[in-house]
């Protein structure tokens, strides 16, 4: 059984399985899961903390669907599989559950297309001075002809180069969309890229060699012990003058203090930040009001029909769990994601 748990397998039966969601889904959503595993007991109890759920409930569950409400292993001795409602696992690597053989899966793969569209939107917004244009609209100011030509001629997009740090499913899709805009793509990765690729792909160990070539640096790598602080002051200093950084991964990958220094020093043309070291971003954080920064509240992964896509993934994983098949998006603890 222990070997099966490591690979994300289970007994070929749903009889007696107790499945708990700490999230809030519709009755229709839960019914779809019951159709996949008719013998399982599937219920939800929305919670923000482990203490919000009675210990007697934790003691009985086999499967947990949650964002970050994860009990100590001693509270849930029957737990065999955690389906995270997140693409990242950085919030679990220091949790005691990480050292157990409980299978952990993510919802990775739900959002590549909308995240690629988000990056494309922000590339075009930076190129065409969207923030300055919207500020002018708020002030009801119509600049003179000279001012318009001075301030609003777009920067080039076609013919520029984008480095994408993290070249898995999301990074590859960002690259595909970027190429449609005429952007050259360099994938920066610690592992093999997903599928076949016509892009240049470089190992992350050589990021300092890649940085000077990047007009756009897009960060989409998972946050692990190896990637924390990867986009350091040294990497930022290696970017060409006028480069733009876009972070849609996790805040800890980018050194925020070094980024502020690079922005204040005038080397970087701008930064688009959807993720931060601390979320929500504190009201006093200087990133909110920085003239070269676009702040968004961790929304780049939001997708149309998001709940349906998650349901398809989760229900398929539940089916795999009860039939003993390998789970989709099974976390590799050795890599940290």
N, C-alpha and C positions, 0 to 999 in steps of 0.2 A: 504493500500500500504506500509506503514512504516513497519508493521509486516512482510510483504513479503520480503522487502529489507533486513531485519536483517537475514533471513534464506537463502538469496541468491536466492529468487524466483522473477519472474517478470510476467508481463501480457502475456497471451498465444498468442502472435502475434509478427511477425517480421516486420510488416509494419511500416516504418518510423524510425526504429532503425538506429542510426548512430554510426558506429564502427570505431575507430581510432587506428592505430598502430603507435607508435613512433619508431618502429624498422624497419629494412629493410628485407622484405621477397620477394620471387619470385612471379611473376604474377600467376604461377600455385598454389602456396601456398594460395594466396588471393582468387583465384577462387574456391578452395575447401571450403573456408568459405562461399562464396556466394552461393554455392550449398546447404549448410546447412540452410541458411537464405536468400532465394531469394528476399525477400522484403526489406532487410536491405541495407543501404548504407555503403559499406566497403571500406576504403581507408587507406593509410599509408602516414606518413610524418615523415621521420627519423629526430630525434631531440635529442640533448644532454641536453637541458635546456627547462624549461617551456616557456621562452621568445622566443624560436625559432619558436613557433607556434602562429599564430595570435589569439588574444582574441575571435574573431568571430567564430573561429573553436572550441575553448574550450567551448563556450557557447552552442554549438549545440550537443555535443557528449553524447551518452547514455552509451557507452562501451569504455573502454580504455585498450589497450594491451601495456604494457610498462615494462621497467626494473626499472627505478627510476625517470622518468619524470612525475611527478604527480602535477596537478595544485591545487591551493587553492580552497576549495569548492565554494567560491564566484565566481570564474571564470567559473565553470562548474556546473551550477545549475541542469542540466538534468542528470548528471552522476549517474548511478545506479550500475555499476559493473566495477571493475578494475581487469583485468587478468595480474598478474605479470609474467614476464619472469624470475623469480628467485624462488628458493625454500625457501629462507628466507624472513622475513618481517621486520627485525630489522631496516632497513633504513626508515621505515614508521611510527614507533611507536610514534615518536615525531612530525609527520606531522599533520596538522589540519584535514586531511581527515580521520585519525584514529578515531577521536571522532564523526564521522558521521555514518550514517547507510548505506553508500555505501558498497556493498558486495565486498570483496577482496578475490581472489583465487591465488594460487601459482602453479608452475609446479613441485611440490614435487612428487616423485615417478618415475621420468624419469631416474634417475641415480643410483639407488641402486646397480645394478650389477657392472658397471664400478668402482664405488667407493669402493666396496668390493675387486675388483681385484687390484685397486691401493694400498689399505692397505696391501693385501697379497704380492704384489710386493715389497713394502717397508719393510715388515717384513723379507722377504727373502734377500733383498739387505743388510739390517742391519746384518742379521745373517751371510751372506757370504762375508762381507767386500767389497761390490761392489765398493764403492767410492775409497777405497785404491787400489783396483785392477785397476780401470780405471786411477788413478793417476800414477801408475807404468807403464801402457801402454803409457801414454803421455810422460813419461820420458824415455821410451824404456829401462827400467830396469828389469832385470831378477834376482830376489833375490836368494840367496844361499839356499840350502836345509834346513839349520838350520833356516834361516829367514822365509822361507815359512811355516815351522811348528810352528814357534813362532807367526807369525802375521796373518796367513790365515786359521787356523783351525776354522770352523764355530761354532758359538754358537748354542746351542740347540734351536729347534723350537718345535718339538713334545714334549709334556709333560709340556710345559710352560703354563702360564695363561695370558689371555687377558681380561682386564676390558674395556668395551665399554660404554662410557658415552653418553647416548642418545640411547635408544633401540627401536626406531620406525622402519619404513620400511628399512631405510638404515642400522641402527645399527644391526637389525636382520639379514640382508643379509651378513653384515661383519662377524657376528658371525657364520653363516652357512659355509662360506668359510674358516674361521679360524679353525673350527672344522675339516674340511677336511684335514688340515695340522697337526692334532693331538693336537691342542691347546684347553685348557679348557677355557670356556667363562663365564664371569660374566657380565650381563647386569645391567647398572646403569641408573635408569630412575625415572622421577617424575610422570609418568603416567603409565597406563597399557601397557605391551609390545604388539606388533602387533602379532595377531594370537597366536597359541599354541607354546610353547617353551619347550625344554628339558634343557635349560640353567638355571643356577642360576640367579635370578633377585633380585636386591637389590634397595631399595629406595635411591635416590640421597642424602637424609639427612645423610646417613651412608657412604658417600664416603671415609671418613677418615678410616673407618674400612676395606674398600675394598682395598684401595691403597697399603698397605703392601704386598698384595698377587699378585700384578700385575707385570709381567715381561714386558708386553706391555700395555700401556694406550692409547686407541684410543678415540678421542674426536669428536663426531658427533652431539652433542646436539644443538638445535637452540639457537641463542643469544637473550636473554630476560633480563629484569631487574634482574631476579632471577639467571640467569646463567652467567652474566657478572662477570669475575674474579673467576669463580667457581674453576678452576684449579689454586689454589693459592700457595703461598710459602709453606703453611702448608701441602697441598696435595702433592706437589712435594717432600717435605722432608719426607713424609710418604712412598713414593715409595721405593722398595728395591734397594740396590746398583746394578747398571748395568741395570736398567730399561730403556725402550725406550718409548717416547711419540710421538704419531702421531695425528696431528690436521688437520681434514678435515671439520671442522664446520665453525666457524667464529673466527677471531683473538681475539676478545674481551673476549672469554671464558677462554683463557689461559693468565695468568699474564706473559707477555713476559720478564719483568725485572727479575722476580723471576726465570723464566726458564733459563735465561742467567746465573744467579748466581748458579743455580743447575748444569748446564753444566760445568761452569768454576770450580766449586768445585769438580768435578769429580764423583759426585754421579750418574748422569745419563750417560748411555752409548751413548745416542744419542737422537736426535729429528728430526722428519720429519714434515715439516710445509708447508702446501699448502695455508694457510690463515693467515692474519696478521692484527694487529690493524689498520694500514694504508696501503692501497694498491693504486698504486704500492708500493712495499717495497723500501724505500729510498736507494739510492746508498751507503750512508755512514752507513747503519745499520749493526752492527756487526754480525748479523745472516748470512749475505751473505757469510762471510769468515770463520765462525766458523768450526773447523775441525770435530765437532760431529753433525753438522746440515746439513740436506738435505733440500734445498729450492726449491719449485716448484711454478709456478705463477698461483695459483687458477685454476687448471685444473683437479682435481680429479673427478669432476662431469661431465666432457666431456664424451660423449657416441657415439658409432657408430650409425648412423641413428638418431642422436639427433633431428634434425629438424623435421623429420617425426614423432617421438614420441611426440614432443611438439605439432605438428599440430593435431595429434589424440586427445590429451587431450583438446586443445583449441577449436577444432571444436565440440567435444562432449559437452563441456561446453556452447558453443554458442547455440547449439541445446537445451540444458537444459534450458538456459536462456529464449529463445523465447517460450518454451512450459510450463514454470512455474515449472520445476523440480528443486530439490536442486542441487546446483553446486558442482562439485568435488573439493576437496582441499580448501574448504571454510575456511578462517582464523577464528580462535577463538580469538577474541580480549582479552578475559580474561586471556588466556594463553600466548598471544603474538606471536602466530604462527598458 
